[in-house]
Amino acid sequence: MCSEPLVLVISVTASMSGHTYSQPMTTMNNRAAWIEGPPAQCETTPEPALLPWRLILLGAPGVGKGTQAELLHRRLRACHLSTGDVLRAAGSRAACDQSPAMKEALAYMRRGELVPDSTVWAMVRERKSCLECSGGFILDGFPRTLAQAESFQELMNSEGLKLTAVVKYELPFSEIAARLGGRRTCEKCKAVYHVTERPPRQEGKCDRCDGKLFQREDDRPESIKVRLEAYERSTAPLIEFYRNLGLLVEVRATGTPDDIFEHTFTQLETRRVREVAQRVLVAHADRCE
Ligand code: AP5
Protein backbone atom coordinates (compact mmCIF):
# COMPACT_ATOMS: atom_id res chain seq x y z
CA MET A 1 0.00 0.00 0.00
CA CYS A 2 1.23 3.50 -0.78
CA SER A 3 1.20 5.89 2.14
CA GLU A 4 1.92 8.97 0.06
CA PRO A 5 -1.34 10.96 -0.46
CA LEU A 6 -2.02 12.20 -3.96
CA VAL A 7 -3.81 15.53 -4.44
CA LEU A 8 -4.52 16.70 -7.96
CA VAL A 9 -5.59 20.30 -8.54
CA ILE A 10 -5.95 21.12 -12.21
CA SER A 11 -7.59 24.28 -13.46
CA VAL A 12 -9.03 24.84 -16.90
CA THR A 13 -9.44 28.22 -18.54
CA ALA A 14 -11.09 28.67 -21.88
CA SER A 15 -10.13 32.28 -22.34
CA MET A 16 -8.57 33.41 -25.61
CA SER A 17 -6.34 35.95 -23.92
CA GLY A 18 -7.92 38.84 -25.80
CA HIS A 19 -7.71 37.33 -29.33
CA THR A 20 -11.03 37.19 -31.14
CA TYR A 21 -12.11 36.31 -34.65
CA SER A 22 -12.92 39.90 -35.53
CA GLN A 23 -9.38 40.99 -34.66
CA PRO A 24 -7.01 39.49 -37.22
CA MET A 25 -3.66 38.66 -35.68
CA THR A 26 -0.87 40.80 -37.03
CA THR A 27 2.02 38.46 -36.29
CA MET A 28 2.00 34.87 -37.37
CA ASN A 29 4.55 32.28 -38.37
CA ASN A 30 4.87 32.49 -42.17
CA ARG A 31 4.88 28.65 -42.37
CA ALA A 32 7.41 28.71 -45.22
CA ALA A 33 8.63 25.18 -44.41
CA TRP A 34 5.10 23.90 -44.93
CA ILE A 35 3.86 26.12 -47.77
CA GLU A 36 7.03 25.99 -49.89
CA GLY A 37 8.46 22.66 -48.71
CA PRO A 38 12.17 21.93 -48.18
CA PRO A 39 14.64 23.59 -48.14
CA ALA A 40 12.53 26.62 -47.07
CA GLN A 41 12.61 27.48 -43.37
CA CYS A 42 9.98 29.27 -41.28
CA GLU A 43 10.70 32.90 -40.37
CA THR A 44 10.03 32.17 -36.70
CA THR A 45 10.11 28.83 -34.97
CA PRO A 46 7.34 28.25 -32.43
CA GLU A 47 8.45 27.97 -28.83
CA PRO A 48 8.82 24.28 -27.91
CA ALA A 49 5.77 23.16 -25.93
CA LEU A 50 6.00 20.77 -22.99
CA LEU A 51 3.04 18.83 -24.37
CA PRO A 52 2.65 19.94 -28.00
CA TRP A 53 -0.85 19.98 -29.43
CA ARG A 54 -1.10 17.69 -32.45
CA LEU A 55 -4.55 18.07 -33.94
CA ILE A 56 -6.45 17.11 -37.07
CA LEU A 57 -9.51 19.14 -38.11
CA LEU A 58 -12.18 17.20 -40.02
CA GLY A 59 -15.35 18.49 -41.64
CA ALA A 60 -17.02 19.28 -44.96
CA PRO A 61 -15.64 22.05 -47.20
CA GLY A 62 -16.64 25.46 -45.87
CA VAL A 63 -17.54 24.25 -42.39
CA GLY A 64 -14.90 26.62 -40.97
CA LYS A 65 -11.83 24.43 -40.44
CA GLY A 66 -9.39 27.08 -41.67
CA THR A 67 -11.03 29.75 -39.50
CA GLN A 68 -10.88 27.54 -36.40
CA ALA A 69 -7.31 26.49 -37.21
CA GLU A 70 -6.28 30.15 -37.11
CA LEU A 71 -8.02 30.70 -33.75
CA LEU A 72 -6.54 27.50 -32.31
CA HIS A 73 -3.11 28.57 -33.51
CA ARG A 74 -3.43 31.89 -31.65
CA ARG A 75 -4.28 30.09 -28.42
CA LEU A 76 -2.23 26.87 -28.65
CA ARG A 77 0.67 28.24 -30.76
CA ALA A 78 0.77 25.03 -32.86
CA CYS A 79 1.18 25.69 -36.61
CA HIS A 80 -1.76 25.66 -39.01
CA LEU A 81 -0.85 23.16 -41.72
CA SER A 82 -3.31 23.11 -44.64
CA THR A 83 -2.73 20.87 -47.67
CA GLY A 84 -5.10 23.11 -49.66
CA ASP A 85 -2.79 26.10 -48.96
CA VAL A 86 0.23 24.12 -50.23
CA LEU A 87 -1.61 23.26 -53.46
CA ARG A 88 -2.87 26.83 -53.98
CA ALA A 89 0.65 28.22 -53.39
CA ALA A 90 2.01 25.79 -56.01
CA GLY A 91 -0.76 26.92 -58.37
CA SER A 92 0.29 30.56 -58.08
CA ARG A 93 3.82 29.74 -59.35
CA ALA A 94 4.74 30.12 -63.03
CA ALA A 95 3.69 27.08 -65.12
CA CYS A 96 7.36 26.29 -65.88
CA ASP A 97 8.02 25.91 -62.12
CA GLN A 98 5.23 23.34 -61.68
CA SER A 99 6.04 19.61 -61.92
CA PRO A 100 3.78 17.44 -64.11
CA ALA A 101 2.34 15.82 -60.94
CA MET A 102 1.54 19.28 -59.54
CA LYS A 103 -0.13 20.42 -62.79
CA GLU A 104 -2.28 17.30 -62.66
CA ALA A 105 -3.10 17.90 -58.97
CA LEU A 106 -4.19 21.48 -59.69
CA ALA A 107 -6.56 20.30 -62.43
CA TYR A 108 -8.24 17.94 -59.92
CA MET A 109 -8.49 20.79 -57.43
CA ARG A 110 -10.11 23.20 -59.90
CA ARG A 111 -12.84 20.65 -60.61
CA GLY A 112 -13.41 20.21 -56.87
CA GLU A 113 -12.16 16.60 -56.94
CA LEU A 114 -9.69 15.12 -54.50
CA VAL A 115 -6.06 15.13 -55.59
CA PRO A 116 -4.67 11.54 -55.91
CA ASP A 117 -3.43 10.04 -52.63
CA SER A 118 0.08 9.39 -54.01
CA THR A 119 0.60 13.12 -54.83
CA VAL A 120 -0.79 14.35 -51.49
CA TRP A 121 1.18 11.80 -49.50
CA ALA A 122 4.45 12.69 -51.31
CA MET A 123 3.74 16.35 -50.47
CA VAL A 124 3.11 15.67 -46.77
CA ARG A 125 5.99 13.21 -46.33
CA GLU A 126 8.35 15.78 -47.85
CA ARG A 127 7.22 18.19 -45.10
CA LYS A 128 7.73 15.66 -42.28
CA SER A 129 9.80 18.16 -40.29
CA CYS A 130 6.63 20.26 -39.76
CA LEU A 131 4.92 17.26 -38.14
CA GLU A 132 7.92 16.79 -35.85
CA CYS A 133 8.03 20.49 -34.91
CA SER A 134 8.22 20.89 -31.14
CA GLY A 135 5.49 23.54 -31.32
CA GLY A 136 2.95 20.94 -32.50
CA PHE A 137 0.57 21.17 -35.47
CA ILE A 138 -3.04 21.69 -36.54
CA LEU A 139 -3.69 19.74 -39.74
CA ASP A 140 -6.49 21.15 -41.90
CA GLY A 141 -7.60 19.23 -45.01
CA PHE A 142 -5.37 16.22 -44.36
CA PRO A 143 -5.92 13.29 -44.09
CA ARG A 144 -8.93 13.11 -46.38
CA THR A 145 -9.11 9.44 -47.34
CA LEU A 146 -8.62 6.22 -45.40
CA ALA A 147 -5.40 5.51 -47.35
CA GLN A 148 -4.01 8.94 -46.30
CA ALA A 149 -5.08 8.39 -42.68
CA GLU A 150 -3.38 4.98 -42.55
CA SER A 151 -0.13 6.24 -44.09
CA PHE A 152 -0.18 9.18 -41.69
CA GLN A 153 -0.80 6.96 -38.66
CA GLU A 154 2.13 4.73 -39.66
CA LEU A 155 4.38 7.77 -39.96
CA MET A 156 3.28 9.08 -36.55
CA ASN A 157 3.94 5.67 -34.96
CA SER A 158 7.34 5.29 -36.59
CA GLU A 159 8.38 8.77 -35.40
CA GLY A 160 7.03 8.13 -31.88
CA LEU A 161 4.51 11.01 -32.19
CA LYS A 162 1.02 10.94 -30.68
CA LEU A 163 -2.06 12.77 -31.94
CA THR A 164 -3.82 14.80 -29.24
CA ALA A 165 -7.27 14.71 -30.86
CA VAL A 166 -9.24 14.85 -34.10
CA VAL A 167 -11.87 17.60 -34.07
CA LYS A 168 -14.86 17.02 -36.33
CA TYR A 169 -17.07 20.00 -37.24
CA GLU A 170 -20.69 19.59 -38.36
CA LEU A 171 -22.89 22.15 -40.17
CA PRO A 172 -26.09 22.01 -42.30
CA PHE A 173 -25.57 22.26 -46.07
CA SER A 174 -27.43 25.60 -46.48
CA GLU A 175 -24.99 27.32 -44.11
CA ILE A 176 -21.98 25.71 -45.81
CA ALA A 177 -23.05 27.10 -49.21
CA ALA A 178 -23.43 30.63 -47.76
CA ARG A 179 -19.99 30.46 -46.12
CA LEU A 180 -18.25 29.28 -49.29
CA GLY A 181 -20.04 31.75 -51.57
CA GLY A 182 -18.88 34.75 -49.50
CA ARG A 183 -15.34 33.62 -48.73
CA ARG A 184 -12.36 35.76 -49.76
CA THR A 185 -8.74 34.75 -49.16
CA CYS A 186 -5.54 36.80 -49.02
CA GLU A 187 -3.21 35.77 -51.83
CA LYS A 188 -0.15 36.60 -49.70
CA CYS A 189 -0.72 35.42 -46.11
CA LYS A 190 -3.80 33.19 -46.80
CA ALA A 191 -5.95 34.92 -44.14
CA VAL A 192 -9.63 34.09 -44.66
CA TYR A 193 -12.45 36.67 -44.76
CA HIS A 194 -16.15 36.65 -45.54
CA VAL A 195 -17.92 39.43 -47.41
CA THR A 196 -20.61 39.80 -44.74
CA GLU A 197 -19.48 37.76 -41.71
CA ARG A 198 -15.90 38.97 -41.59
CA PRO A 199 -15.34 41.78 -44.07
CA PRO A 200 -11.85 43.31 -44.30
CA ARG A 201 -11.47 46.92 -43.12
CA GLN A 202 -10.81 47.98 -46.72
CA GLU A 203 -12.63 46.15 -49.48
CA GLY A 204 -10.43 43.68 -51.39
CA LYS A 205 -7.39 44.20 -49.11
CA CYS A 206 -6.03 42.03 -46.30
CA ASP A 207 -6.07 43.72 -42.85
CA ARG A 208 -2.95 41.84 -41.85
CA CYS A 209 -0.55 42.26 -44.76
CA ASP A 210 -2.30 44.51 -47.33
CA GLY A 211 -2.34 41.54 -49.77
CA LYS A 212 -5.02 41.30 -52.46
CA LEU A 213 -8.12 39.26 -51.58
CA PHE A 214 -9.41 36.77 -54.14
CA GLN A 215 -12.26 34.30 -54.53
CA ARG A 216 -11.11 30.69 -54.81
CA GLU A 217 -11.70 28.98 -58.15
CA ASP A 218 -13.22 25.95 -56.43
CA ASP A 219 -15.82 28.12 -54.63
CA ARG A 220 -17.96 28.19 -57.81
CA PRO A 221 -21.32 26.36 -57.33
CA GLU A 222 -20.44 23.45 -59.68
CA SER A 223 -17.14 22.76 -57.85
CA ILE A 224 -18.78 23.09 -54.42
CA LYS A 225 -21.18 20.26 -55.33
CA VAL A 226 -18.30 17.99 -56.40
CA ARG A 227 -16.34 18.83 -53.23
CA LEU A 228 -19.26 18.01 -50.94
CA GLU A 229 -19.80 14.69 -52.73
CA ALA A 230 -16.09 13.86 -52.42
CA TYR A 231 -16.30 14.63 -48.70
CA GLU A 232 -19.27 12.30 -48.16
CA ARG A 233 -17.68 9.51 -50.18
CA SER A 234 -14.02 9.66 -49.09
CA THR A 235 -13.59 11.75 -45.96
CA ALA A 236 -16.67 10.97 -43.85
CA PRO A 237 -15.41 7.35 -43.26
CA LEU A 238 -12.48 8.86 -41.33
CA ILE A 239 -14.89 9.80 -38.55
CA GLU A 240 -15.28 6.11 -37.61
CA PHE A 241 -11.55 5.51 -38.08
CA TYR A 242 -10.65 8.17 -35.49
CA ARG A 243 -13.57 7.33 -33.20
CA ASN A 244 -12.18 3.79 -32.99
CA LEU A 245 -8.79 5.23 -32.02
CA GLY A 246 -10.49 7.16 -29.20
CA LEU A 247 -9.41 10.49 -30.67
CA LEU A 248 -12.66 12.02 -31.94
CA VAL A 249 -14.00 15.29 -30.53
CA GLU A 250 -17.30 16.43 -32.11
CA VAL A 251 -18.23 20.11 -32.27
CA ARG A 252 -21.28 21.82 -33.83
CA ALA A 253 -20.04 24.52 -36.19
CA THR A 254 -23.05 26.84 -35.77
CA GLY A 255 -22.77 30.27 -34.15
CA THR A 256 -19.94 32.75 -34.33
CA PRO A 257 -16.36 31.62 -34.91
CA ASP A 258 -15.53 32.69 -31.32
CA ASP A 259 -18.37 30.53 -29.90
CA ILE A 260 -17.23 27.54 -31.94
CA PHE A 261 -13.67 28.12 -30.81
CA GLU A 262 -14.76 28.21 -27.14
CA HIS A 263 -16.60 24.88 -27.52
CA THR A 264 -13.60 23.33 -29.27
CA PHE A 265 -11.09 24.63 -26.77
CA THR A 266 -13.11 23.59 -23.73
CA GLN A 267 -13.39 20.03 -25.04
CA LEU A 268 -9.70 19.89 -25.91
CA GLU A 269 -8.67 21.22 -22.51
CA THR A 270 -10.89 18.67 -20.76
CA ARG A 271 -9.21 15.88 -22.72
CA ARG A 272 -5.79 17.29 -21.91
CA VAL A 273 -6.59 17.50 -18.18
CA ARG A 274 -7.70 13.85 -18.22
CA GLU A 275 -4.53 12.88 -20.09
CA VAL A 276 -2.29 14.71 -17.59
CA ALA A 277 -4.20 13.28 -14.61
CA GLN A 278 -3.84 9.78 -16.08
CA ARG A 279 -0.08 10.24 -16.49
CA VAL A 280 0.26 11.51 -12.91
CA LEU A 281 -1.75 8.57 -11.57
CA VAL A 282 0.37 6.05 -13.49
CA ALA A 283 3.61 7.70 -12.30
CA HIS A 284 2.27 7.72 -8.71
CA ALA A 285 1.29 4.04 -8.92
CA ASP A 286 4.75 3.17 -10.31
CA ARG A 287 6.43 5.05 -7.43
CA CYS A 288 4.30 3.22 -4.87
CA GLU A 289 4.97 -0.26 -6.24
P1 AP5 B 1 -8.99 22.77 -48.81
O1 AP5 B 1 -8.26 24.02 -49.02
O2 AP5 B 1 -8.59 21.86 -47.71
O3 AP5 B 1 -10.52 23.14 -48.73
P2 AP5 B 1 -11.76 22.44 -47.99
O4 AP5 B 1 -11.53 21.28 -47.12
O5 AP5 B 1 -12.68 22.22 -49.13
O6 AP5 B 1 -12.17 23.42 -46.96
P3 AP5 B 1 -12.33 24.91 -47.16
O7 AP5 B 1 -10.99 25.59 -47.11
O8 AP5 B 1 -13.16 25.15 -48.38
O9 AP5 B 1 -13.26 25.33 -45.95
P4 AP5 B 1 -12.95 25.50 -44.41
O10 AP5 B 1 -13.66 24.41 -43.68
O11 AP5 B 1 -11.49 25.66 -44.15
O12 AP5 B 1 -13.73 26.85 -44.18
P5 AP5 B 1 -13.20 28.34 -43.89
O13 AP5 B 1 -12.61 28.46 -42.53
O14 AP5 B 1 -12.36 28.83 -45.04
O15 AP5 B 1 -8.96 21.87 -50.14
C1 AP5 B 1 -9.20 22.41 -51.41
C2 AP5 B 1 -8.95 21.33 -52.47
O16 AP5 B 1 -7.58 20.90 -52.43
C3 AP5 B 1 -9.76 20.04 -52.33
O17 AP5 B 1 -11.03 20.14 -52.92
C4 AP5 B 1 -8.84 19.05 -53.08
O18 AP5 B 1 -8.97 19.19 -54.47
C5 AP5 B 1 -7.45 19.51 -52.69
N1 AP5 B 1 -6.94 18.85 -51.48
C6 AP5 B 1 -6.51 19.46 -50.33
N2 AP5 B 1 -6.11 18.56 -49.43
C7 AP5 B 1 -6.28 17.35 -50.00
C8 AP5 B 1 -6.06 16.01 -49.54
N3 AP5 B 1 -5.59 15.76 -48.31
N4 AP5 B 1 -6.35 14.98 -50.39
C9 AP5 B 1 -6.83 15.22 -51.63
N5 AP5 B 1 -7.07 16.45 -52.13
C10 AP5 B 1 -6.79 17.52 -51.32
O19 AP5 B 1 -14.60 29.13 -43.86
C11 AP5 B 1 -15.37 29.28 -45.03
C12 AP5 B 1 -16.00 30.70 -45.04
O20 AP5 B 1 -16.93 30.81 -43.95
C13 AP5 B 1 -14.99 31.85 -44.83
O21 AP5 B 1 -15.35 32.93 -45.62
C14 AP5 B 1 -15.11 32.20 -43.32
O22 AP5 B 1 -14.80 33.57 -43.09
C15 AP5 B 1 -16.58 31.89 -43.08
N6 AP5 B 1 -16.84 31.41 -41.72
C16 AP5 B 1 -16.08 30.53 -41.00
N7 AP5 B 1 -16.65 30.27 -39.79
C17 AP5 B 1 -17.80 30.99 -39.77
C18 AP5 B 1 -18.85 31.15 -38.81
N8 AP5 B 1 -18.81 30.51 -37.62
N9 AP5 B 1 -19.88 31.96 -39.10
C19 AP5 B 1 -19.93 32.62 -40.31
N10 AP5 B 1 -18.97 32.53 -41.26
C20 AP5 B 1 -17.91 31.71 -40.99
Boltz pocket constraint, residues with backbone or C-beta under 6 A from the ligand:
constraints:
  - pocket:
      binder: B
      contacts: [[A, 59], [A, 60], [A, 61], [A, 62], [A, 63], [A, 64], [A, 65], [A, 66], [A, 67], [A, 68], [A, 82], [A, 83], [A, 84], [A, 85], [A, 87], [A, 105], [A, 108], [A, 109], [A, 110], [A, 112], [A, 113], [A, 114], [A, 115], [A, 116], [A, 120], [A, 140], [A, 141], [A, 142], [A, 143], [A, 144], [A, 145], [A, 148], [A, 179], [A, 180], [A, 182], [A, 183], [A, 184], [A, 192], [A, 193], [A, 194], [A, 195], [A, 197], [A, 198], [A, 218], [A, 227], [A, 253], [A, 254], [A, 255], [A, 256], [A, 257], [A, 260]]
      max_distance: 6.0
